Amino acid sequence: MKNETTYKKSGVDINRGNKFIKLIKPILRSTFRSEVMGDIGGFGGLFSIDKDKFSKPVLVSSSDGVGTKLKIAFMMNRHDTVGLDLVAMCVNDIVVQGAEPLFFLDYLSTGKLVPKKAKKIIGGIVKGCIEANCSLIGGETAEMPGFYRDGEYDLAGFAVGIVENEKIVDGSAINSKDKVIGIASSGLHSNGFSLARKVLFDDLKLSITDEIPEIRRTLGDELLEPTKIYVKTILNLINDFTIHGIIHITGGGILDNLPRILPQKCQAVINKNSWVKPPIFTFLQENGKIAEQEMQRTFNNGLGMIIVVPDNHNNVEKILTRLKTLGETGYLIGEIMPRKEGENQAVLIS
């Protein structure tokens, strides 16, 4: 019938979606670990756990998104990095508990599926999964006409990892006199972009193509710098050193995230001048007239991960040396002190 009503006419093209799945299958398979069972396209992804490797395995899960950093990707029409951000936000939350990421699933929703653009997004996810040594075993791509502006989309990610029960890192072993080590971030990562966009584009009227002398590249390139994935680094440290606590510095910054793993009897005293802060943070604070407390609760300010370690047997020096060997920049940023009733658990000092 000529005037027959169809799903395609309403904006959803099933055939286009099926072709897209066929298009990305080869790159998805490149992430498969040996434990993956079956192939892409089933109703659920299958993953076999090596029972000989664990006596009391515990699964660790995480779900996250990229937030309004996606707005920068839309402005630049660049879509090959936000997928890596998506993986990073999930697997970094898993590894801080001592767990090894196993597999990942993604959710991509858009008004109209553009296969070429979507392939770039998935390509970023694949790159992140390979970097984290986890398998992309499934997901969902949804066309939702009328729900998004033209050219826009949203992303969500879901990761599952595994850890031996007795090797879970939860902060319970943290004691007074432990040392606090920070590991450098690659920039803003994927938090604080609503404030950053307001300052840079609404208040200062800057463009993504503007080059800022202090930053030495365009704003667009700086803001789209992918979130660093710390999985291999953290697992390497856990394998050879005693680690009492690990913190992923995301929304809430050091002030809100560090106390999440501290025992009530402890507080962390941090020297905020003990690490090198990337220029983008100073630029935002000075030009946006952002108070110090607001900066510390909104951005990572140059530290993507924090670890708490016992201060014995030159442990700190050895860890800092190992971080350098692994291509990371580490800093001794503070220590754990006894906490009196009513005191904050994370304290920043100048």
C-alpha positions in Angstrom: 0.0 0.0 0.0 1.3 3.4 -1.0 0.2 5.3 2.1 0.9 2.4 4.5 2.1 3.6 7.9 5.5 2.0 8.8 8.0 2.2 11.6 10.5 3.5 9.1 8.2 6.4 8.3 8.0 7.3 11.9 11.7 7.6 12.1 13.0 4.2 13.1 14.8 2.1 10.4 15.2 -1.5 11.6 17.2 -2.4 8.5 19.7 0.4 9.1 20.1 -0.8 12.7 20.8 -4.4 11.6 23.3 -3.2 9.0 25.1 -1.2 11.7 25.4 -4.3 13.9 27.0 -6.2 11.0 29.3 -3.2 10.5 30.7 -3.1 14.0 30.9 -6.9 14.7 34.5 -7.2 13.6 35.8 -4.4 15.8 33.8 -5.7 18.8 35.4 -9.2 18.5 38.8 -7.5 18.8 38.0 -6.9 22.5 37.1 -10.6 23.3 38.9 -12.3 26.1 39.1 -16.1 26.1 36.2 -16.2 28.6 33.7 -14.8 26.1 31.2 -17.3 24.9 29.2 -16.9 21.7 29.1 -13.9 19.5 27.5 -10.4 19.2 23.8 -10.4 18.4 22.3 -12.7 21.0 19.8 -11.6 23.6 22.5 -11.5 26.2 26.3 -11.7 26.4 27.8 -14.8 27.8 31.0 -14.8 29.8 32.6 -17.8 31.6 34.4 -17.3 34.9 37.6 -19.3 35.4 36.8 -21.2 38.6 40.3 -22.4 39.0 41.6 -18.8 39.4 39.3 -17.9 42.3 38.3 -19.6 45.5 35.7 -17.0 46.6 35.1 -14.8 43.6 33.2 -11.5 44.1 31.6 -9.7 41.1 31.9 -5.9 41.1 29.7 -3.8 38.8 29.5 -0.2 37.8 27.4 2.0 35.6 28.2 5.5 34.4 27.9 8.0 31.5 30.0 10.8 30.0 27.7 13.7 31.1 27.7 17.0 29.3 31.2 16.4 27.9 29.1 15.0 25.0 28.2 18.7 24.2 31.8 19.3 23.4 31.8 16.3 21.0 28.7 17.8 19.3 30.3 21.2 19.0 33.5 19.8 17.4 31.7 17.1 15.4 34.3 14.7 16.8 33.0 11.4 18.2 36.0 9.1 18.4 37.0 9.8 22.0 33.8 9.9 24.1 33.5 6.1 23.9 36.8 5.8 25.6 35.6 8.2 28.3 32.6 6.0 28.8 34.7 2.9 29.5 37.1 4.8 31.7 34.4 6.1 34.0 33.1 2.6 34.6 36.3 0.5 34.8 38.1 3.0 37.0 35.3 2.6 39.5 35.7 -1.1 39.5 39.5 -1.3 39.8 39.6 0.9 42.9 38.1 -2.1 44.8 40.9 -4.3 43.6 38.8 -5.9 40.9 39.8 -6.8 37.3 37.3 -5.6 34.7 35.9 -8.5 32.8 33.3 -7.3 30.3 31.5 -4.1 29.2 28.1 -3.2 27.7 27.1 0.1 26.1 23.9 2.0 25.5 23.8 4.4 22.6 20.6 6.4 22.0 20.0 9.0 19.3 17.3 10.5 17.2 18.5 9.0 13.9 21.2 6.5 13.7 24.1 7.7 11.5 26.2 4.5 11.0 29.5 6.4 10.2 29.2 8.5 13.3 28.0 5.6 15.5 31.0 3.5 14.3 33.4 6.2 15.6 31.6 6.2 18.9 31.8 2.4 19.2 35.4 2.6 18.0 36.2 4.7 21.1 34.5 2.2 23.3 36.5 -0.6 21.7 39.7 1.3 22.3 38.9 1.8 25.9 38.0 -1.9 26.4 41.2 -3.0 24.9 43.1 -0.6 27.2 41.3 -2.0 30.2 41.5 -5.6 29.0 37.8 -6.1 29.2 35.4 -7.5 26.5 32.7 -5.5 24.8 30.1 -8.3 24.7 26.9 -6.5 23.9 24.8 -3.4 24.2 21.9 -1.5 22.8 21.6 1.1 20.0 18.3 2.9 20.1 16.7 5.2 17.6 14.4 7.6 19.4 13.1 10.2 16.8 11.8 13.4 18.3 13.7 12.8 21.6 17.0 14.3 20.7 18.1 17.3 18.7 19.5 16.6 15.3 23.0 15.2 15.6 22.8 14.6 19.3 23.0 11.3 21.3 23.5 9.9 24.8 25.7 7.2 26.1 25.7 4.9 29.1 28.1 2.1 30.1 27.9 -0.9 32.3 31.0 -2.9 33.5 31.5 -6.0 35.5 34.7 -7.1 37.2 35.9 -9.8 39.6 38.1 -9.9 42.7 39.0 -12.6 45.2 37.0 -12.0 48.4 40.0 -11.6 50.6 41.7 -9.2 48.2 38.9 -6.6 48.1 40.2 -3.1 48.7 37.6 -1.2 50.6 39.6 1.2 52.9 39.0 -0.7 56.1 42.7 -1.3 56.5 43.5 2.4 56.5 45.3 3.6 59.6 46.9 6.7 61.0 50.4 7.5 59.5 49.4 5.9 56.2 50.6 8.0 53.3 48.4 9.4 50.5 49.7 9.2 46.9 48.0 11.0 44.0 48.2 9.9 40.3 48.0 12.6 37.7 44.9 13.0 35.6 44.9 13.7 31.8 42.7 16.8 32.3 39.1 17.3 33.2 38.3 13.7 32.6 34.4 13.5 32.5 33.3 15.7 35.4 32.5 19.3 35.9 31.7 20.1 32.3 28.5 22.0 33.0 30.5 24.5 35.1 33.4 24.5 32.6 31.0 25.1 29.7 29.3 28.0 31.5 32.6 29.7 32.3 34.2 29.2 28.9 31.3 29.6 26.5 28.6 31.5 28.3 30.6 33.9 30.5 33.9 34.3 28.5 32.2 33.9 25.1 35.1 31.7 23.9 35.0 29.2 21.0 36.1 25.6 20.9 38.6 26.7 18.2 40.2 29.4 20.4 43.8 28.7 21.4 44.6 29.6 25.0 48.4 30.5 25.4 48.5 28.8 28.9 47.0 25.6 27.6 48.9 25.6 24.3 46.1 24.0 22.2 42.5 24.7 21.3 39.8 24.6 23.9 38.1 21.9 22.0 41.2 19.6 22.0 41.8 20.3 25.7 38.2 19.6 26.7 37.9 16.4 24.6 41.1 14.9 26.1 40.0 11.4 27.0 39.6 10.3 30.6 42.7 8.2 31.7 42.1 4.5 32.3 44.1 3.4 35.3 43.2 -0.3 35.3 46.6 -1.8 34.3 48.4 0.7 36.6 46.3 -0.1 39.7 46.4 -3.9 39.1 50.1 -3.7 38.7 50.5 -1.9 42.0 48.1 -4.2 43.9 50.1 -7.2 42.6 53.3 -6.0 44.2 52.5 -3.6 47.0 50.2 -3.4 50.0 47.4 -0.9 49.2 45.0 0.1 51.9 42.7 2.2 49.9 42.1 3.5 46.3 39.9 6.4 45.3 38.7 7.4 41.8 38.5 11.2 41.8 35.2 12.0 39.9 32.3 14.2 40.7 32.8 15.7 44.1 36.6 15.9 43.7 38.9 15.0 46.5 36.7 16.5 49.2 33.8 14.2 48.6 35.5 11.1 47.2 38.3 10.5 49.6 36.1 10.3 52.7 34.1 7.5 51.0 36.7 4.9 51.9 38.1 6.4 55.2 37.3 4.7 58.5 35.5 7.0 60.9 38.6 7.2 63.1 40.7 8.7 60.3 41.0 11.9 58.4 43.2 12.7 55.4 45.4 15.8 55.5 46.2 16.8 52.0 48.7 19.5 50.8 47.0 21.0 47.8 50.3 22.4 46.5 52.0 19.0 46.4 51.1 18.2 42.8 51.2 20.0 39.5 47.8 21.3 38.4 47.2 21.3 34.7 46.7 24.9 33.3 43.0 24.3 32.4 42.1 24.2 36.1 43.9 27.5 36.9 42.4 29.1 33.8 38.9 28.1 34.9 39.3 29.2 38.5 40.8 32.6 37.7 38.7 33.6 34.8 35.5 32.1 36.2 36.0 33.5 39.6 35.4 30.0 41.1 36.0 29.7 44.9 38.7 27.2 46.0 36.1 25.0 47.8 34.0 24.9 44.6 37.0 23.9 42.5 37.9 21.1 45.0 34.3 19.7 45.0 33.7 20.0 41.2 37.0 19.0 39.4 39.7 16.5 39.8 42.3 19.4 39.7 45.0 17.2 38.2 44.6 14.0 40.2 42.6 11.1 38.7 43.4 8.5 41.3 44.5 8.5 44.9 45.9 5.5 46.8 46.5 5.1 50.5 49.5 3.0 51.5 51.4 2.0 54.7 54.5 4.0 55.3 57.0 1.2 55.7 60.0 -0.4 53.9 60.3 2.6 51.6 56.9 1.8 50.3 56.1 5.3 49.1 59.4 5.7 47.2 59.0 2.3 45.6 55.5 3.0 44.5 56.4 6.4 43.1 59.2 4.8 41.2 56.9 2.1 39.9 54.4 4.7 38.7 57.1 6.4 36.7 58.1 3.1 35.2 54.4 2.6 34.2 54.3 6.0 32.5 52.3 7.7 35.2 53.1 10.7 37.3 52.7 10.2 41.0 52.9 12.6 44.0 53.1 12.2 47.7 50.2 14.5 48.6 49.4 13.9 52.2 48.9 11.5 55.1 46.3 9.9 57.3 45.8 11.3 60.8 43.6 10.5 63.8 40.2 12.1 63.5 38.5 13.8 66.4 34.7 13.8 66.7 33.2 16.5 64.6 36.2 17.0 62.3 36.1 16.6 58.5 37.5 13.4 57.0 39.3 15.1 54.1 41.2 18.2 54.9 43.0 20.3 52.3 45.8 22.6 53.5 47.9 25.1 51.6 
